[in-house]
């Protein structure tokens, strides 16, 4: 047991190091004509003494750096949330968007772009995501509060909100409809330090309670009767977990759009590496999701002259990789 724990801790340390290393490489990627000594000095003086940024300083500090940090935060939130949801629902096919977060945010963005242009997209997307999440929780509790009722509530509400979003896209002019579609594909191209602060708030407020309660989340995997025999209320724990996930993901989605597959695929890969014990899986999933979304976003902005929405890259990579994981490790998932 001690050797296993040591091995997992080493894997996590290596993964955290890789996240930092890739972030540094990406920051310097494609910038061979920049005088880094002058730029870093300019950025330091800007932070410490308020000196205006040079043109290269603006590119690095105001455009590239916040985009890297935002990719790390959003990837970690989506992947960590997926690991929690697959654990509490004991279902390998659920992800954070099952709670209606994606469809609620999509509806909010469609309302902002199509009907109320003066309202910020992020605010309405956040309101839509949180509203959808709490509606799913309320409907699920009315239906008995079981994990199955929550899943079905999420599926039904997501379909309903998607239909509303589709109706808005159908009736608005083509330019607005195209803007809605682009937002739905997910992109980090408009990343800013304000967006980073918003996503970071979701990560801290949503995931600190989950990290503190991760041993109780392990108990949820035993079943409701076993939880109650150990003094843990499964209904209360699910409500806490879903509330934390909803808040974190709603803030992440409000600044990045809907980036699919990260919350579904990455937790499975993390489970193969770290096992299903949430004490290790949660941190591993967060770090692995950060690393993978950072890599996907680097591909999205480097593969062509256009800034491809990162949601397209995650879908293109995630679907075949999930099939690979399914063929390799499906039999093991059932035993964990």
FENDACOR-V409335 format. One line per field, one symbol per residue. ss: DSSP state (~ for helix, > for strand, _ for the rest). phi: phi as a letter, one per 20 degrees, with the letter a starting at -180 (. if undefined). A space follows every 10 residues. Layout:
ss=???
phi=???
//
This chain:
ss=_~~~~~~~~~ ~~~~~~~~~~ ~~~~~~~~__ _____~~~~~ ~~~~~~~~~_ ____~~~~~~ ~~~~~~~~~~ ~~~~~~~~~~ ~~~~~~~~__ _____~~~~_ ~~~~~~~~~~ ~~~~______ ~~~~~~~~~~ ~~~~~~~~~~ ~~____~~~~ ~~~~~~~~~~ ~~~~~~~~~~ ~__~~~~~~~ ~~~~~_____ __~~~~~~~~ ~~~~~~~~~~ ~~_~~~~~~~ ___~~~~~~_ ___~~~~~~~ ~~~~~~~~~~ ~~~~~~____ _~~~~~~~~~ ~~~~___~~~ ~~~~~~~~~~ ~~~~~~~~~~ ~~_______~ ~~~~~~~~~~ ~~~~~~~~~~ ~~~___
phi=.fffffffff ffffffffgf fffffffefm cfeeefffff fffffffecm ffffffffff eedfffffff ffffffffff ffffffffel cfdebgfffn ffffffffff fffedcffef fgffffffff ffffffffff ffeomfffff ffffffffff ffffffffff eefgffffff fffffnbdfd fbffffffff gfffffefff ffdffffgfg feoffffffe ndefffffff ffffffffff ffffdcmede mffeefgfff ffednefffd ffffffffff ffffffffff edfbfeefgf ffffffefff fffffffecg ffffed
//
